[in-house]
Amino acid sequence: MSSTYTEDLMTVIKSRTSVRNYDSNKKITKEELEDILTFTTLAPSAWNLQHWHFTVFHSDQSKQQLLPIAYNQNQIVESSAVIAILGDLEANKNTETVYEPLVHAGYMSAEIKETLAKQINGAYTNETFARDAAFSNASLAAMQLMLTAKAKGFDTCAIGGFNKEGFVKEFNVSDRYVPVMLITIGKAVKPAHKSNRLDVKQVSTWL
């Protein structure tokens, strides 16, 4: 790994902050959003089941519709777009789509695919497991989205405070998906609030 590659990654991580004030005149194109989401889908996931779905609020009308559900936070309508991260409670249904191309290409045997399918479907008989997996894996995608956006010159903020039941009802979300968070994206009009981080010694246990 080159030092430049490492330095660029560290710069993106260090420069990403939670921005809540956006320039409402700055637009982001559908192509730019699709590019960010493409990189987002490269995030890791358990069994590579890709437990996420994205609802993209790009138009001014859709953001206005979302505004009361997000408790009237101005960043919803000031941002260039809002992306809702949904977790997939039935990600086991992706098994065939994910693994069959690998079998067809000779990267995996049919026997291994069937073994994995049994493991996955067995795990998904437990509703608690399915919900935990939906949240944890969708959150991996959310972080990847925010870092990708920053690398492409956009600012973001993750929002956990919104009416999840209202979101499901207003936007006719399938029972298959659970709202995890909203992410605003755009160009900062002023810097994020200053914040600090706990020392590593406070958040780690070494054995």
C-alpha positions in Angstrom: 0.0 0.0 0.0 1.4 3.4 -1.0 1.9 6.1 1.5 -0.3 8.4 -0.7 -3.2 6.0 -0.6 -2.9 5.7 3.2 -2.6 9.4 3.7 -5.7 10.1 1.4 -7.8 7.6 3.4 -6.7 9.1 6.7 -7.5 12.6 5.4 -11.0 11.6 4.5 -11.6 9.9 7.9 -10.2 12.9 9.8 -12.1 15.5 7.8 -15.5 13.9 7.9 -17.7 15.7 10.4 -21.4 15.8 11.1 -22.6 18.8 9.2 -26.1 20.2 10.0 -26.1 23.4 8.0 -26.0 23.1 4.2 -26.0 25.5 1.2 -29.5 25.0 -0.1 -28.4 26.3 -3.5 -25.9 23.5 -4.1 -27.3 20.6 -6.0 -26.1 17.0 -6.4 -27.0 15.1 -9.6 -28.7 11.7 -9.8 -25.5 10.4 -11.4 -23.4 11.6 -8.4 -25.7 10.0 -6.0 -25.7 6.7 -7.9 -21.9 6.8 -8.0 -21.8 7.3 -4.2 -24.3 4.5 -3.7 -22.3 2.2 -6.0 -19.3 2.6 -3.7 -21.6 2.2 -0.7 -22.7 -1.3 -1.8 -19.0 -2.4 -1.6 -19.4 -2.4 2.2 -18.9 -5.8 3.9 -21.9 -7.8 5.1 -22.5 -11.1 6.9 -22.5 -13.9 4.3 -22.3 -11.1 1.7 -26.1 -10.9 1.9 -26.0 -7.1 1.6 -28.7 -6.3 4.2 -29.5 -2.8 3.0 -31.9 -0.8 0.9 -31.7 3.0 0.2 -34.6 5.4 -0.2 -33.3 8.5 -1.9 -35.0 11.9 -1.3 -33.6 14.0 -4.1 -36.4 16.3 -5.1 -37.4 19.3 -3.1 -40.9 17.9 -2.9 -39.8 14.6 -1.4 -37.6 16.4 1.2 -40.6 18.5 2.2 -42.6 15.3 2.6 -39.9 13.9 4.8 -39.4 17.1 6.9 -42.2 16.5 9.6 -41.2 12.9 10.0 -37.6 14.1 10.8 -39.1 16.4 13.4 -38.7 19.5 11.2 -34.9 19.5 11.2 -33.8 22.2 8.7 -31.0 20.1 7.4 -33.5 17.9 5.7 -34.6 20.6 3.3 -31.4 22.5 3.1 -29.3 19.5 2.1 -28.9 18.5 -1.5 -30.4 15.0 -0.8 -31.3 12.7 2.0 -30.7 9.0 1.9 -32.6 6.7 4.2 -30.7 3.6 5.2 -33.0 0.6 5.6 -32.0 -2.7 7.0 -33.2 -6.0 5.4 -35.0 -8.3 7.8 -35.2 -11.0 5.1 -31.7 -10.8 3.7 -31.7 -14.6 3.5 -33.8 -14.2 0.4 -30.7 -12.8 -1.3 -28.8 -16.1 -1.0 -29.6 -17.4 -4.5 -28.9 -14.1 -6.2 -25.6 -13.7 -4.4 -24.2 -17.2 -4.7 -25.6 -18.7 -7.9 -23.4 -16.5 -10.2 -20.4 -17.7 -8.2 -21.4 -21.3 -8.8 -22.0 -20.6 -12.5 -18.6 -19.0 -12.8 -16.9 -21.9 -11.0 -15.8 -19.9 -7.9 -18.0 -22.0 -5.6 -19.4 -25.5 -5.8 -23.1 -26.2 -5.7 -22.5 -28.2 -2.5 -20.9 -25.3 -0.7 -23.7 -23.0 -1.8 -26.3 -25.4 -0.4 -24.4 -25.7 2.9 -24.3 -21.9 3.2 -28.0 -21.6 2.3 -28.9 -24.0 5.1 -26.8 -22.1 7.6 -28.3 -18.8 6.5 -31.9 -20.0 6.5 -31.4 -21.6 9.9 -30.1 -18.4 11.4 -33.0 -16.5 10.0 -35.6 -18.5 11.9 -34.5 -16.3 14.8 -36.3 -12.9 14.5 -33.8 -11.3 17.0 -30.9 -12.4 14.8 -32.6 -11.1 11.7 -33.2 -7.7 13.2 -29.7 -7.4 14.7 -28.2 -8.4 11.4 -30.3 -5.8 9.6 -29.1 -3.0 11.8 -25.4 -3.9 12.1 -24.9 -4.6 8.4 -26.9 -1.6 7.1 -24.8 0.5 9.5 -21.7 -0.7 7.8 -23.1 0.6 4.5 -24.1 3.9 6.1 -20.5 4.6 7.3 -19.2 3.7 3.8 -21.6 6.1 2.3 -20.5 9.0 4.5 -16.8 8.3 3.8 -17.4 8.0 0.1 -19.4 11.2 0.0 -16.6 13.0 1.8 -14.0 11.7 -0.6 -16.1 13.1 -3.4 -16.3 16.5 -1.7 -19.7 16.3 0.0 -20.6 16.6 3.6 -23.0 14.4 5.6 -24.8 13.9 8.8 -26.3 10.7 10.2 -29.7 11.2 11.8 -31.2 8.6 14.2 -33.9 10.9 15.6 -36.9 10.6 13.3 -40.3 9.0 13.5 -39.6 5.5 12.2 -43.2 4.3 12.4 -44.3 7.5 10.5 -41.6 6.9 7.9 -42.8 3.4 7.2 -46.4 4.5 6.9 -45.8 7.7 4.8 -43.5 6.0 2.3 -45.2 2.6 2.2 -42.1 0.7 3.3 -42.4 -3.1 3.0 -42.4 -5.2 6.2 -39.2 -6.6 4.9 -37.3 -3.4 5.8 -36.6 -1.5 9.0 -35.5 2.2 9.0 -32.1 2.5 10.5 -31.0 6.1 9.9 -31.3 9.1 7.6 -28.2 10.6 6.1 -28.2 14.2 4.8 -25.7 15.1 2.1 -24.7 18.4 0.6 -22.2 21.2 0.8 -21.5 22.7 4.3 -22.5 26.4 4.6 -20.6 26.6 7.9 -18.3 24.3 9.9 -19.6 21.5 12.0 -19.8 21.9 15.8 -16.5 21.2 17.5 -16.3 17.8 19.1 -13.8 15.6 20.8 -13.2 11.9 21.1 -12.6 9.7 24.1 -9.0 8.5 24.5 -8.4 5.1 23.1 -7.4 3.9 26.6 -11.0 4.7 27.7 -12.7 2.7 24.9 -10.5 -0.4 24.7 -9.7 -3.4 26.7 -6.4 -5.3 26.0 -6.1 -9.0 26.8 
